[in-house]
Amino acid sequence: MDINRGDILRQVLEKYREDTGTSMSKIAKAAGYDNSMPYRHFKQPGLPTYIIHKYGKAINYDFSKDIPEMTEDYQVVGPVATQQLTTIDECRWELEQLRIKYMDLLERHNAMLRAQLGT
């Protein structure tokens, strides 16, 4: 059975929010994202582990107990770039992973621009 990483992230962050009273905005900012990104991440069953790791660092939580493919030392788990994709589902999955990475890079880029412009 595949686990839904976005759902696990949502559950952990909501529990943390309830326990500490910290807003989702503050959690997102501590992880390096803007206010809307956590909600986008929650909708992604195959959320990359590097994104989950950033939230883990922000709230001091080890997701490896919930997501077996994550190690305490954190390693990016995913397809090798030279891997030959053979099915349409594999191609769709790879495309989705690239879209997620693009959105993450775009958010970081925008945050850097906002910081430089002082807005």
VENFEN-V392859 format. One record per residue. N is the residue number from 1. SS is DSSP state (H for helix, E for strand, C for the rest). PSI is psi in degrees with one decimal (NA if undefined). Layout:
n:N ss:SS psi:PSI
n:N ss:SS psi:PSI
//
This chain:
n:1 ss:C psi:128.0
n:2 ss:C psi:142.0
n:3 ss:C psi:150.4
n:4 ss:C psi:101.1
n:5 ss:H psi:-37.6
n:6 ss:H psi:-39.5
n:7 ss:H psi:-40.0
n:8 ss:H psi:-44.9
n:9 ss:H psi:-45.5
n:10 ss:H psi:-47.4
n:11 ss:H psi:-45.3
n:12 ss:H psi:-44.8
n:13 ss:H psi:-37.4
n:14 ss:H psi:-39.3
n:15 ss:H psi:-44.3
n:16 ss:H psi:-43.0
n:17 ss:H psi:-43.2
n:18 ss:H psi:-43.6
n:19 ss:H psi:-35.6
n:20 ss:H psi:-18.1
n:21 ss:C psi:11.0
n:22 ss:C psi:136.6
n:23 ss:C psi:156.8
n:24 ss:H psi:-32.4
n:25 ss:H psi:-43.9
n:26 ss:H psi:-38.1
n:27 ss:H psi:-45.8
n:28 ss:H psi:-45.9
n:29 ss:H psi:-40.9
n:30 ss:H psi:-29.1
n:31 ss:H psi:-8.4
n:32 ss:C psi:21.6
n:33 ss:C psi:163.6
n:34 ss:C psi:177.0
n:35 ss:C psi:-34.3
n:36 ss:C psi:-18.5
n:37 ss:H psi:-41.1
n:38 ss:H psi:-38.9
n:39 ss:H psi:-33.4
n:40 ss:H psi:-40.8
n:41 ss:H psi:-37.1
n:42 ss:H psi:-28.4
n:43 ss:C psi:0.3
n:44 ss:C psi:102.5
n:45 ss:C psi:-32.9
n:46 ss:C psi:35.1
n:47 ss:C psi:129.5
n:48 ss:C psi:146.4
n:49 ss:H psi:-27.9
n:50 ss:H psi:-30.8
n:51 ss:H psi:-44.9
n:52 ss:H psi:-39.2
n:53 ss:H psi:-39.2
n:54 ss:H psi:-39.7
n:55 ss:H psi:-39.1
n:56 ss:H psi:-43.0
n:57 ss:H psi:-37.9
n:58 ss:H psi:-34.6
n:59 ss:H psi:8.4
n:60 ss:C psi:55.0
n:61 ss:C psi:136.3
n:62 ss:C psi:103.7
n:63 ss:H psi:-7.4
n:64 ss:H psi:-21.1
n:65 ss:H psi:-21.2
n:66 ss:C psi:-29.0
n:67 ss:C psi:99.0
n:68 ss:C psi:-30.9
n:69 ss:C psi:-4.9
n:70 ss:C psi:135.2
n:71 ss:C psi:163.4
n:72 ss:C psi:-34.4
n:73 ss:C psi:-13.3
n:74 ss:C psi:117.5
n:75 ss:C psi:141.2
n:76 ss:C psi:124.9
n:77 ss:C psi:125.6
n:78 ss:C psi:-177.5
n:79 ss:C psi:148.6
n:80 ss:C psi:141.7
n:81 ss:C psi:-28.1
n:82 ss:C psi:4.2
n:83 ss:C psi:137.0
n:84 ss:C psi:119.3
n:85 ss:C psi:130.8
n:86 ss:C psi:-21.4
n:87 ss:C psi:160.4
n:88 ss:H psi:-34.0
n:89 ss:H psi:-40.1
n:90 ss:H psi:-40.3
n:91 ss:H psi:-42.6
n:92 ss:H psi:-41.0
n:93 ss:H psi:-46.3
n:94 ss:H psi:-42.1
n:95 ss:H psi:-43.2
n:96 ss:H psi:-40.4
n:97 ss:H psi:-40.5
n:98 ss:H psi:-37.5
n:99 ss:H psi:-42.4
n:100 ss:H psi:-45.2
n:101 ss:H psi:-41.4
n:102 ss:H psi:-46.5
n:103 ss:H psi:-40.2
n:104 ss:H psi:-46.7
n:105 ss:H psi:-39.7
n:106 ss:H psi:-42.9
n:107 ss:H psi:-43.6
n:108 ss:H psi:-41.2
n:109 ss:H psi:-46.4
n:110 ss:H psi:-38.0
n:111 ss:H psi:-39.7
n:112 ss:H psi:-42.3
n:113 ss:H psi:-43.6
n:114 ss:H psi:-40.7
n:115 ss:H psi:-40.3
n:116 ss:H psi:-35.3
n:117 ss:H psi:-12.0
n:118 ss:C psi:31.1
n:119 ss:C psi:NA
//
